[in-house]
Structure formats: C-alpha cells, structure tokens
Amino acid sequence: MKKRTCILIACAVGLSASVGTVLYDPYKRGSCVGLGGSPFSAGRAGYEIVDVGRRVVWGTADWTPSAFQGFKPPWHKPLYRKNDPRVGYADSGKITKSPGCEFDGQYNTLRAFGRDFRQVVRLISFERIGSGESQLQQVTLEKYHTLLYREGTVVRVLHTPDETQYIAVSRSARPEGGPNPLPEGWRIGTYQLSCDFPLELSGTVINIRTPNRDSFQGPLQPRHHFPR
C-alpha cells in the first residue's frame, strides 16, 4: 500500500511539474509601447508565431528563411505555432498598431525565442468553406493594416458566390505551383490598376486562404469593388 501511495505521489508531482512548465511564461511583454516602423514591408518576408491559447499572432522581420525553417517552439510551449513565412502583394503596407491599443504607433510587444515581436493580429474565429482539395480556410480577426497598390500593379480579387470581394494581400514565401481549385461559385479575377489603390483593413477583417496558401482579405467596401 505504501509503495502504491509513493508511486501515486511521484506521478502527481511529475504531472504538476509538467503543467507548471507549460503554464510558466518566461517571456518579456509590453503593452501599447510606442514604436516606429512596422514589422513587415512589401516584398520582404514576415515571420509569425501564433499563440493559440491567447489567440494572438506575433510578427517580426528579424529572422532569416533558413533559421526560421529550422526553428521549433519549445516542447513545453505546445500552444505556440509557426505560421508559414509571408510576403505581401501590395507595393507598400504597414501594421499601424496592435489590437487593444488606442493610438497608431502603439504595439503590444513580446521578447521570446531570441527575437522581438509585435502583436499584429487578434484571432476571433475559424471556419472552413467547402471540402476536399478546394477547401478554403476562413479566419475572422482584428488588425490595423494600411496597404497601397500602385497604378499599373496587377491585383487578384477573390469573388464569392454572392459577389463579396477580397483582395490578395499575401502569399507564402515558399509558393506552391500547380492548380488552385475553388469551391463551386467562387472565382479569382485579375485586374491591372489604372490608378493608385490605397486600402485600409482595420478592425474586424476576414482572411480567406486558398489551397495554394494565398491570403485574400476584406471584405472590400462596395465603392472599392472590381468589375465582374
């Protein structure tokens, strides 16, 4: 009986230690810190770590493709996940502030894994559209992002069956070739801009990823709609 009690106590202590390790947060955080610049810029890869537990996405440009590819979050932080490296389609863009901050230029910050991050997104909900190879991933999120597509730029726009429109914002830094099937009634239109097209994606935004991992975001306001 004593031996069994000792084993149970040892197991409880081990489990407690493991849970404590997972829950322990050793990372340095700041709230709405005034900072210049932006985590990402057009044409340059941005790197994101997703804190699934807090539904927060942290972004940084302070990585190299090879180093990021070899990085794995520590085993005792299972709720931290890597997003695939992203490259923007717009000619310029800026994350103007973090969710929860009052003024532009204020960011929630994180020092972790030897890198400095800023919060770029608050995740709200997830769902899938369609099935099989043409399935789309839809994420509702909060962010504050200004973009500029310059005159002459060729943009791609995702049209839903009810003609809601989403513009291509980013792609994987490691694009996959091949087909990009869509559910029935969905299509992607390609347009060359006749003038500069500034766009603000602020507050609640919908992000739809197609099978090739392109990210279309919006919805676009009717005044910004592209012709059928």
URLIN-V967667 format. One record per backbone hydrogen bond with DSSP energy under -1.0 kcal/mol. NH is the residue of the N-H (numbers start at 1). CO is the residue of the C=O. If there is no record, write none. Layout:
((NH,CO) (NH,CO))
This chain:
((5,1) (6,2) (7,3) (8,4) (9,5) (10,6) (11,7) (12,8) (13,9) (14,10) (15,11) (16,12) (17,13) (18,14) (19,15) (20,16) (21,17) (22,18) (23,19) (24,20) (28,111) (30,109) (33,107) (35,105) (44,41) (46,86) (47,60) (49,58) (50,81) (51,56) (52,50) (52,79) (55,51) (56,51) (57,121) (58,49) (59,118) (60,47) (63,61) (68,64) (69,65) (70,66) (77,74) (80,77) (81,50) (83,48) (86,46) (87,171) (89,169) (91,148) (92,148) (94,146) (96,144) (98,106) (101,98) (105,96) (106,103) (107,33) (109,30) (110,117) (111,28) (112,115) (115,112) (117,110) (118,59) (119,108) (120,57) (121,57) (122,142) (123,55) (124,140) (125,140) (127,138) (129,136) (135,132) (136,129) (137,209) (138,127) (139,207) (140,125) (141,205) (142,122) (143,203) (145,201) (146,94) (147,199) (148,92) (149,197) (152,193) (153,150) (155,191) (157,189) (158,166) (159,187) (160,164) (163,160) (166,158) (167,217) (168,156) (169,215) (170,215) (171,87) (173,85) (186,183) (187,159) (189,157) (191,155) (193,153) (197,149) (199,147) (201,145) (203,143) (205,141) (206,218) (207,139) (208,216) (209,137) (210,214) (213,210) (215,170) (216,208) (217,167) (218,206) (220,165) (224,221) (225,222))
